[in-house]
């Protein structure tokens, strides 16, 4: 007696029955029909509203007042301005501020962070939000006004490789009274200036050169005492220039790895 061909091919242990081909064809047919229905529905939607199928780019959208909060917060604020009930509008405003706090957790580090969040809410709304804010609302004129210029009077540097701090120290030493304390200060300053000189000039420098620079930078208000000597510079000292991206040394990590290998070698020998 032959087996019925009404079952699926999964229970035939690898045998391909005629019903399997029928089921497979029906399945493919249903897929094609389903895809056609989806395409037909998509075509109808396109004919009804072509904007729904248009790709939206940020360059074509409305510019965000504060992009760090995202477009969803902008949409929340836009909807907030459409609420007519004032109590409900105030309630929704507090909820939006809470969402902004979650999106910007680092705001807690700043002072008056709650006021900053409410100010950001008014900025996102375009300064036309009518709510009962716990803080005074900022104005658009205050937001766009230029900051005041900080009055800083700086003289041009006489020697850029020494820096401005060296010139400030020289001015302080020049105003000090003559004596042993001033001599010790000049000696410490000369040692530091020699270090700064060797950072940018790899050649050796004589002590007389440093003393002449001190007198020149002080407009000859400082007179280096005669017989003043500086400590000798060690050949092992490495004066490197300051770098924005210093290279981290793996010396400690390599030493730990070397110690671990030595312990493993000793354990093997003991066995």
N, C-alpha and C positions, 0 to 999 in steps of 0.2 A: 504494500500500500504506500503510495507516494505521500510525502509530507505536504500539508496544506501550504499554499503560497500566500497566506494572508498575513503572516507575521513579518516582522522586520528582519533584516539580515544580520542583526547583532547576535542572535541565538542559533545561527546555522553553522558556527565553528568554521568560518572562512569560506563556506560555500555561497556562491552568488546565485540567488533565485530571481525569477522573473519579477516577483513582487518588489524586490529590492530596487530594481531599475525603475519600476513604477513609482515607488515612494520617493526615490531620488528626483525623478522628473517632476513630481508634484511639488516637492520642496523647492526646487529651483523655480518652478512656475510661480509659487506663492511669493518667493523673494522678488522676482521680476515685477509681479503685480503690485507688491507693497512699495517697491521703489518707484514704480510709475505713479502710484497714488501720492507719494511724498513729493515727487517732482511736479505733479499737477497742482497740489496744494501750494507748493512754493511759487508756481507760476501765477496762481490766482492772487496770492499775497503780494507778489511783485506788481501785478496790474492794479490792485487796490491801493497800495501804498508803496511806492518805489523807494522811499527813504528807509524802510525797514531793512532792506537788503544792501544798503550802501555802507561801505566801510568808513568808520569814523576815525579820523586822525586828530591828534592833539593840536596840530596846527590849524585845523578847521573849527575847533571848539572854542568856547569862551575862555579867555585867559584867566588862570587862577590867581587870586590875590595872594594866597600863601600856599605854594605848591607842596610844602612839607606836610600838610595835613591831608592832601589828596583830594580827588574830585568828589568822593562820596560825602565828605564833610561839607564841601561847597554846595552840593545838592541839598543836604539837610538844612543848611542856612537859607538857601533859596526857598525851600518849602516853609521854613519858619516864618518868613516875611509874609506869606500868604495866609497865615492863621489870623482870623479876625478876633477871636476871644483873647483878651489880654492875659487872663490868668493861665490859660492853656499855653499861650505863647511864652510866658515866663517859665512855665514848667518845662516846656520843650527846650528852651534856651539853657536851663540848668543841665538837662540831659546831654545836650550837645557839648557843653563845657566838660562834662564828665568823660565823654568819648574822646575829646581832645586831650584830656589829661592822660588817658590810657595810651593814646597814640604817641604822646610826647612825655615819657616818664622822666626824662632828664630835667624837666622844668622844675622839679622839686629842689634841685640844687640851687637855683636862683632865689634871690630875695623877692618877696611879694609875688610869688609864682601864681597865686590865684588871680590877682589883678592882671597879670600878663595874659592869662588864658582868656579873661573877659575882654581885654583889649584886642586879642587876636580874633575873637568872635565878631567884634564890631568891624575890624579891618576886613574880614572875609565877607561880611555883609555889604561892604561898600559904604560904610558909615551912614547907613539909612535904616538902622534897626531900632524899632521903638519898643524897648523892654525896660523893666525895672531892674537895672543892673545894680549890684551892691557897691560898685565903684563908678566914679565919674567916667563917662564915655569919652574916648579920644576924638579929636576933630581931625578932619582931613588936612587942614592947614598945618597943624602941629606935626602930622605924619610926614609931610613933604618938605618941611623947612630944613634948611642946612644947619648942621651943628656949628657951634661957636668954635672959632679957631683958638687953639691953645697957644698962649704967648710963650714961645720958647726962643730964647736968644742964644745962639751957638756961634762960637767963633770957628773959623776954618782950622782944620787940623794942621799943625806944623810938621808932624811926622806921623804918617798913617800907620806905619808898622809898630809904633808904640801905643797908639790909641788915645782916646780922650781921657780915660781914667788916669793915665800917667801924667798928663798935663794938669789935671785937678790936684793930684798928689804933690806935684812940684809947686803949685801955687800955695798949698798949705804949708809945705816945708819952708818956702821963702818967707812966710810971715812969722815963722818961729824964731825965737831968740837964739843967738849963738851959744854953743856949749856942747857938752858931750852928747846930750840927747839928740841935738840936731845932726851931729856927725854920725851917730848910729842910724838915724833916719836916712841920711844921704847914702850910707853904705848899703842899707837894706834896699833902698830904691835902685841903686846901681846894679845890685845883683839881679833884681827882678827885670830891669831894663835889658840886661845882658841876656837873660833867658828869652825875652820877647824878640831880641835882635837875632838870636840863633834860630828861632822858629822860622823866620822868613829869609835868613841868610845863613847858609850852611857853612860858610867859612868861619874861621876863628876870628874873634874880635879882641882888640887890646883894651885894657882898662882905661887908657887915656881917651879912647874914642867914646866910651860911655860917659866919662867925666865931661868931655867937651859937649856932648849932647845935652847933659843936664844943665850946664851953664847956658847953652844956647836956647833951650826950651824955656828956661826961667827968665829970659831977657837979661841974663847976667846978674840977676838978683841973688843967685846962689853961687858961692865960691867954694869949690871943693877943697877941703884941707889938703895940704901937701903931705905926702907920705901915706895917703890912704890906699890900702891894698884890698883887693877882693880875693875870695877863696878861689882855688883853681877849679876849672871845669873838668869833670871826669869824662873820660873817653867813652864810658859805658852809658852815659846819659843820652836819651833819645828825645829830641825836641821835635814833635810832630805838629803839623798845622791843624787847626780845628776843622772838623769835617761835619757836614750836615747829616751824613749817613755813616756813622762809625761802624766798622766791621767788627762783629762780635768774635771773640776768641773762643776756640774750642779746646783750649789747653786743659782746662779742668775736666771736661768730658773725656778727652783722650787719655788723661792720667787715670781716671777711674776705670776706663776700659782696660788699660794696661795692667792695673792692679788686679782686676778680676781675672784676666788671663793668667797672671802669675799664680794666683791661688788655685786655679784649675790645674795648672802644670804640677804644682806641689802635691795636690791630692792624688793625681795619677801616679806620681813617683812613690808616694807612701804606700799605695796599694801593691 
